[in-house]
Amino acid sequence: MLGFRFVAAFGLMFLPLVACEDPGPPAEQLCEAGSLTGARWLDLGAVPGASSALSILIHGDEVLVGTEVGLFRRPLDGSGAWTPAGLEGLSVRVLRANPADPRHLVAGLGTPNFAALEGPPVRVSFDGGASWSAAGEEFFEPIGQLYDPIEDLVFTEDGSELYANSSVDSVVRSRDGGKTWAFVRGAPGGFGYPCHLQVADGAIYQGCEVVLDDATITRSTLTAEGLGAPKLLAGRDVLQNRRPNSMTRSPFHPGVVWAGLEGGLVRIEGEALRFVHRDEEGTGDDQAYMYVEGLWVDPCDEQHLVYAGAVNADRTAFPMFETFDGGKTRTRLTPPAGLTSDSWWIDRVDTDAVDGRTAAFAAMLDFGAPSQRAHVFVRIHDR
């Protein structure tokens, strides 16, 4: 079991870009013929001046990437170039758009090693990122005189509420779009691994690794007052010490949440949880035992998944797998043509909310210092 995950910076190569095609038909028409079995890559290249790709968001016809030096944007079709999009000098750990109003963006600030912050950890935009305002004074911890960082943010499905995961398993709620917050579980100033959140079917799902390497996934019903008592869906007896690294939902498969783990991936619906895949450490294939940092779910067939992350070993193999049968069998994918790296780490994944065909991957690639850069590539699925 690894201790704190210290994220190294990684480098890249510039590759020729290919324009995206028309975004395609709506999901209902797209799915008439079943699974999206075809795919093609689009390489958006390096984010200038950034060594860590910490967050990613497909936002309309562009991609927004949060790094340790601020926010950047680029057209999703690969035209143009990466340009600054605000929050200069800040480490943008997580970035979300309100599903009810895509011009409403919320950024959570943090660091790769989960350290506390000197200022409020929330930035809010109501104009698509043209301007940002600081928020999150409620995250102040008076003993240390610092602010809790944010590891995860999630809007409810109707966009009316926003939840943040602060230190350890603390949950903080905003009912005004991120301008003010209230702790509904825990308090500022905890010490330990951060947790991850997702909302589905009127409940908060939270994946954590707690003291003594116990991994847990809980479900708490959303109430007018805050959160119901957490119900344990899986603990050490099921997960062992497999730390949850990501929580994903798809608007095309309501009520289902996928949790990416250290060495595994689970599917959750209601209070039912099952492994999609599970690897064991020390079984001879160190390049398969990876931290699953995110996934794409086929909008037409939830048995078809693409999931990615980083391994515990030397990270020489491309850390992305595809399954068409819900995890019974899987294939390691190859990277975009011409893209190589001495070390791979895919840290965040986002999927477009229009028809679900496009997945964007925020990666950190390494050719050895000083050529270390954040890199973004897109996988467009069709048939």
C-alpha positions in Angstrom: 0.0 0.0 0.0 1.4 3.4 -0.9 1.4 6.3 1.5 0.5 9.8 0.4 0.5 10.0 -3.4 3.2 12.4 -4.4 2.4 13.3 -7.9 5.4 13.9 -10.1 5.4 16.3 -13.1 5.5 14.8 -16.5 6.5 15.8 -20.0 5.4 15.3 -23.6 5.7 15.7 -27.4 3.8 18.1 -29.7 1.8 16.2 -32.3 -0.2 17.3 -35.3 -3.8 18.0 -34.6 -6.8 16.8 -36.5 -10.1 18.7 -36.5 -13.1 17.1 -34.8 -16.0 16.1 -36.9 -19.6 17.2 -36.2 -20.6 16.3 -32.6 -23.1 13.8 -34.0 -26.7 12.9 -33.3 -28.3 13.0 -29.9 -27.8 10.1 -27.6 -31.2 8.5 -28.4 -30.5 8.4 -32.1 -26.8 7.5 -31.6 -27.7 4.5 -29.6 -30.2 2.9 -31.9 -27.4 0.5 -33.2 -26.0 -0.3 -29.8 -22.5 0.1 -28.3 -20.0 2.6 -29.7 -17.4 0.2 -30.8 -15.2 2.6 -32.8 -12.9 5.3 -31.5 -10.3 7.8 -32.7 -7.8 10.0 -30.8 -7.3 13.7 -30.9 -4.1 15.0 -29.3 -4.4 18.5 -27.9 -0.8 18.6 -26.8 1.0 20.3 -24.0 -0.4 22.9 -21.7 2.3 25.7 -21.8 4.2 26.3 -18.6 2.3 23.6 -16.6 3.8 20.5 -15.2 0.7 19.0 -13.5 -2.7 18.4 -15.1 -4.9 18.4 -12.0 -8.4 18.8 -13.4 -10.3 18.7 -16.7 -13.7 19.8 -17.9 -15.3 19.5 -21.4 -17.2 22.8 -21.5 -19.2 23.2 -24.6 -16.9 23.3 -27.6 -13.7 23.7 -25.6 -11.6 21.9 -22.9 -10.7 23.6 -19.7 -7.7 22.2 -17.8 -6.7 23.1 -14.2 -3.0 23.0 -13.5 -0.6 24.1 -10.7 -0.2 27.5 -12.4 -3.9 28.3 -13.2 -6.6 27.4 -15.7 -6.2 27.0 -19.5 -8.6 26.5 -22.4 -8.4 25.2 -25.9 -11.1 24.4 -28.6 -12.2 20.8 -28.4 -11.6 20.4 -32.2 -7.9 21.0 -31.8 -7.9 24.4 -33.5 -6.1 27.4 -32.0 -3.8 27.0 -29.1 -3.9 26.7 -25.3 -4.6 30.1 -23.7 -4.9 31.2 -20.1 -8.4 31.1 -18.7 -7.9 32.8 -15.3 -7.0 31.8 -11.8 -3.3 32.5 -12.6 -0.9 31.2 -10.1 -3.4 29.0 -8.4 -3.5 25.2 -8.2 -6.9 24.2 -9.6 -7.5 20.7 -8.2 -11.1 20.2 -9.3 -13.4 22.0 -11.8 -17.1 21.5 -12.3 -19.9 23.1 -14.3 -23.5 23.4 -13.1 -25.6 20.9 -15.1 -28.5 23.4 -15.1 -26.4 26.3 -16.2 -23.1 25.6 -18.0 -22.0 29.3 -17.5 -21.8 28.6 -13.8 -18.4 27.1 -13.0 -16.8 26.3 -9.6 -13.2 25.6 -9.0 -11.7 23.9 -6.0 -8.1 24.7 -5.0 -5.6 22.2 -3.7 -2.2 20.8 -4.1 -0.8 17.5 -5.3 0.2 16.4 -1.8 -3.1 17.6 -0.1 -1.4 20.4 1.9 -3.4 23.2 3.6 -3.9 26.5 1.9 -3.2 30.1 2.9 -6.4 31.5 1.3 -10.0 30.4 0.7 -10.2 27.3 -1.5 -13.2 28.1 -3.8 -13.5 30.2 -6.9 -16.9 30.8 -8.6 -17.8 32.1 -12.0 -21.3 32.8 -13.3 -20.1 34.0 -16.8 -18.4 30.9 -18.2 -15.0 31.7 -16.7 -14.7 35.3 -17.9 -14.5 36.4 -14.2 -14.0 34.6 -10.9 -14.7 35.5 -7.3 -13.2 33.9 -4.2 -15.3 32.0 -1.7 -14.9 29.5 1.0 -14.0 31.4 4.2 -16.0 28.6 6.0 -13.1 26.2 5.2 -10.7 28.2 7.6 -9.2 26.1 10.4 -8.4 28.5 13.3 -5.8 26.4 15.1 -3.5 26.1 12.2 -4.6 29.4 10.7 -4.9 27.8 7.3 -7.7 26.7 4.9 -8.7 23.1 4.0 -8.0 22.3 0.4 -10.7 20.7 -1.8 -10.2 17.3 -3.4 -13.7 16.9 -5.0 -16.8 18.9 -5.9 -20.1 17.6 -7.2 -23.4 19.3 -8.1 -26.7 17.6 -7.5 -28.3 16.4 -10.7 -30.6 19.4 -10.9 -27.7 21.9 -10.1 -29.5 23.3 -7.0 -26.8 22.2 -4.5 -23.1 21.8 -4.5 -21.1 19.5 -2.3 -17.3 19.6 -1.6 -15.0 17.1 0.0 -12.7 18.9 2.4 -10.2 17.3 4.8 -10.6 13.6 5.3 -14.3 12.7 5.2 -15.7 16.2 5.8 -18.6 17.2 3.5 -19.5 20.9 2.9 -22.6 22.1 1.2 -23.5 25.2 -0.8 -27.0 26.2 -1.7 -26.1 29.5 -3.5 -23.8 28.2 -6.2 -20.6 28.1 -4.2 -20.7 31.6 -2.6 -21.3 30.4 0.9 -20.8 27.0 2.5 -21.8 25.0 5.6 -20.2 21.8 7.0 -22.8 19.0 7.0 -20.3 16.4 8.1 -17.0 16.9 9.9 -15.1 20.1 10.5 -12.0 21.9 9.1 -8.6 20.8 10.0 -8.7 17.0 9.7 -5.5 15.1 8.8 -5.4 12.1 6.4 -6.2 11.1 2.9 -8.9 13.1 1.1 -12.1 11.4 0.1 -14.1 11.6 -3.2 -17.8 12.3 -3.7 -20.6 11.6 -6.2 -24.3 12.3 -6.1 -26.9 9.9 -7.6 -30.5 9.0 -6.8 -30.9 11.5 -3.9 -27.8 10.3 -2.1 -24.1 11.2 -1.6 -21.6 8.4 -2.2 -18.2 8.9 -0.6 -15.1 6.9 -1.0 -12.4 7.2 1.6 -9.2 5.7 2.9 -9.1 6.2 6.7 -6.6 5.4 9.5 -4.6 2.1 9.2 -5.3 1.9 5.4 -9.0 0.9 5.8 -10.8 1.8 2.6 -14.6 2.5 2.7 -17.5 3.5 0.5 -20.6 4.9 2.1 -24.0 6.2 1.0 -25.8 9.0 2.8 -29.3 10.2 1.9 -29.6 13.9 1.1 -32.0 15.7 3.4 -33.3 19.2 3.9 -31.1 19.5 6.9 -28.0 18.0 5.4 -27.0 14.3 5.2 -28.5 11.2 6.7 -26.2 8.9 8.6 -23.7 7.2 6.4 -24.4 3.6 5.5 -21.4 1.5 4.9 -21.6 -0.2 1.5 -18.0 -1.7 1.6 -15.3 -1.7 4.1 -12.0 -3.5 4.7 -13.6 -6.9 4.4 -14.6 -6.0 0.8 -12.1 -3.4 -0.4 -9.1 -4.3 1.8 -6.8 -1.2 1.6 -7.9 -0.2 -2.0 -8.1 3.5 -1.7 -10.9 5.2 -3.7 -9.4 7.6 -6.1 -12.4 8.7 -8.2 -16.2 8.6 -8.2 -18.0 8.9 -11.6 -21.6 9.1 -12.7 -23.0 9.2 -16.2 -26.1 11.2 -17.1 -27.0 8.5 -19.6 -27.1 5.8 -16.9 -28.9 7.5 -14.0 -28.6 6.1 -10.5 -25.3 4.3 -11.1 -21.9 5.4 -9.7 -18.5 3.9 -10.5 -15.7 4.2 -8.0 -12.1 3.9 -9.2 -9.9 2.3 -6.6 -6.3 1.3 -6.1 -6.2 -1.9 -8.1 -9.8 -2.0 -8.9 -13.1 -0.5 -10.1 -16.6 -1.0 -8.6 -20.1 -0.3 -9.8 -22.7 1.0 -7.3 -26.4 1.2 -7.7 -28.5 2.1 -4.6 -26.9 0.0 -1.9 -25.6 -2.7 -4.2 -21.9 -2.8 -5.0 -19.9 -5.1 -7.1 -16.4 -5.2 -8.6 -16.0 -4.5 -12.3 -12.4 -5.6 -12.1 -9.9 -6.3 -9.3 -6.2 -6.7 -9.6 -3.8 -8.1 -7.0 -0.5 -6.5 -6.2 2.6 -8.6 -6.6 1.1 -11.1 -9.1 3.7 -10.5 -11.8 2.1 -7.7 -13.9 2.9 -4.6 -12.0 1.7 -2.5 -14.9 -1.9 -3.7 -14.5 -2.2 -2.8 -10.8 -3.1 0.9 -11.0 -4.9 3.7 -9.3 -8.1 4.2 -11.4 -8.4 8.0 -11.6 -11.4 8.1 -13.9 -13.4 6.5 -16.7 -15.6 6.9 -19.7 -19.0 5.0 -19.8 -20.5 4.2 -23.2 -23.8 6.2 -23.3 -25.4 3.3 -25.2 -24.1 0.4 -23.2 -22.8 0.6 -19.6 -21.0 -2.7 -20.1 -18.6 -0.8 -22.3 -16.0 1.2 -20.2 -12.7 2.9 -20.7 -10.8 3.5 -17.5 -7.4 5.1 -16.8 -5.0 6.0 -14.1 -1.5 5.3 -13.0 0.4 2.3 -11.7 2.5 1.9 -8.5 5.5 0.6 -10.5 7.7 2.5 -13.1 4.7 3.5 -15.2 6.1 2.5 -18.5 2.9 1.0 -19.9 0.0 3.1 -21.2 -2.4 3.1 -18.2 -5.8 2.7 -20.0 -8.0 -0.3 -20.4 -11.2 -1.0 -22.3 -13.9 -3.6 -21.6 -17.0 -4.4 -23.5 -18.5 -7.0 -21.0 -18.5 -5.1 -17.7 -15.0 -6.1 -16.8 -15.0 -9.8 -17.5 -12.3 -9.2 -20.1 -10.3 -6.2 -20.9 -7.8 -4.9 -23.4 -4.9 -2.4 -22.7 -5.3 0.5 -25.2 -2.4 2.1 -27.1 -1.8 5.9 -26.9 -2.5 8.4 -29.7 -0.2 7.7 -32.7 3.2 9.1 -32.2 2.8 9.9 -28.5 5.4 8.3 -26.3 6.6 8.8 -22.7 9.1 7.3 -20.3 6.4 7.5 -17.6 2.6 7.8 -17.8 0.1 9.2 -15.3 -3.5 9.9 -16.3 -4.9 12.0 -13.4 -8.4 13.2 -14.5 -11.1 12.2 -17.0 -14.2 14.0 -18.1 -17.0 13.1 -20.6 -19.1 15.5 -22.6 -22.7 15.8 -21.5 -24.3 16.3 -24.9 -24.2 12.8 -26.4 -21.5 11.2 -24.2 -19.2 10.2 -27.1 -16.1 12.3 -26.1 -13.8 11.7 -23.2 -10.9 14.0 -22.4 -7.9 12.9 -20.4 -5.6 15.1 -18.4 -2.2 13.3 -18.3 1.2 13.9 -17.0 4.0 12.5 -19.1 7.7 12.3 -18.3 10.8 12.3 -20.5 13.1 13.2 -17.5 13.8 16.6 -16.2 13.5 19.3 -17.4 11.1 18.2 -20.1 8.1 17.7 -17.8 4.7 19.0 -18.9 0.9 18.5 -18.6 -0.7 16.9 -21.6 -4.3 16.5 -22.9 -5.7 14.1 -25.3 -9.3 13.3 -26.4 -10.9 10.0 -27.4 -14.0 10.3 -29.6 -16.2 7.2 -29.7 -18.5 6.2 -32.5 -19.1 3.2 -34.7 
